[in-house]
Amino acid sequence: MNDDDSLLWTHKPAPRCRPRPDDPLWSLQKGDVTWTAKLRYHGEYGVEAEIRRDGAVTIARTFVLRDLAVGWAKKERDRLERDDSFL
């Protein structure tokens, strides 16, 4: 006999993660273009960092930890500030 009650029809699954609002990180005006970064939380699936150009998603990556997502977004901002080809 198996002691795991998750296989029984009376088993109640764990509650789902509550949705979190998006977390804006930074905004950068370069010429006529506005670049923004924000974090989107996907519960057990991780944190997605989005870089947007004038509101449209240009780059997005998913990370396991929030700190990794923030670090990546900061590096992308530094790259945008240095490089003029992103106008």
C-alpha positions in Angstrom: 0.0 0.0 0.0 1.2 3.5 -0.8 1.1 6.2 1.9 1.0 9.0 -0.7 -2.5 10.5 -0.5 -1.8 12.7 -3.5 -3.0 9.8 -5.6 -6.4 9.7 -3.9 -9.5 11.4 -5.3 -10.0 13.2 -2.1 -6.5 14.9 -2.3 -6.6 18.7 -2.4 -3.8 20.3 -4.5 -1.7 23.0 -3.0 -3.0 26.6 -3.7 -1.7 28.3 -6.8 0.7 31.2 -6.5 -1.0 34.6 -6.2 -0.3 36.7 -9.3 2.1 39.6 -8.7 2.0 42.9 -10.5 4.8 43.7 -13.0 7.8 45.3 -11.5 9.2 48.3 -13.5 13.0 48.6 -13.3 14.1 51.5 -15.4 13.3 53.8 -18.3 15.8 55.4 -20.7 15.1 58.0 -23.3 17.6 57.8 -26.3 16.7 60.2 -29.1 13.1 59.7 -30.0 13.1 56.2 -28.6 12.0 55.2 -25.1 13.5 52.0 -23.7 12.0 50.4 -20.6 12.6 47.3 -18.5 10.3 45.5 -16.2 10.0 42.1 -14.5 7.1 39.8 -14.9 6.6 37.0 -12.3 5.6 33.5 -13.4 5.3 31.8 -10.0 7.2 28.5 -9.9 8.4 29.1 -13.5 10.6 32.0 -12.7 11.0 35.7 -13.4 10.9 37.2 -16.9 12.9 40.3 -17.6 11.5 42.3 -20.6 13.3 45.1 -22.4 10.8 47.2 -24.4 11.4 49.7 -27.2 8.5 52.2 -27.3 6.3 49.7 -25.5 7.0 46.7 -27.8 8.9 43.8 -26.3 12.3 43.6 -28.0 14.2 41.2 -25.7 12.9 38.9 -23.0 14.6 36.3 -20.8 13.4 34.1 -18.0 15.5 33.6 -14.9 15.1 31.3 -11.8 16.0 34.2 -9.4 14.9 37.8 -9.4 18.5 39.0 -8.7 19.7 37.4 -11.9 16.9 39.1 -13.9 17.7 42.5 -12.4 21.5 42.0 -13.1 20.8 41.1 -16.7 18.5 44.1 -17.2 21.1 46.4 -15.7 23.7 45.1 -18.2 21.3 45.6 -21.1 20.8 49.2 -19.9 24.5 49.8 -19.8 24.8 48.4 -23.3 22.0 50.7 -24.6 23.6 53.8 -23.0 27.0 53.0 -24.6 25.9 51.9 -28.1 24.4 54.5 -30.5 23.1 51.8 -33.0 20.0 51.3 -30.8 18.4 54.6 -31.8 
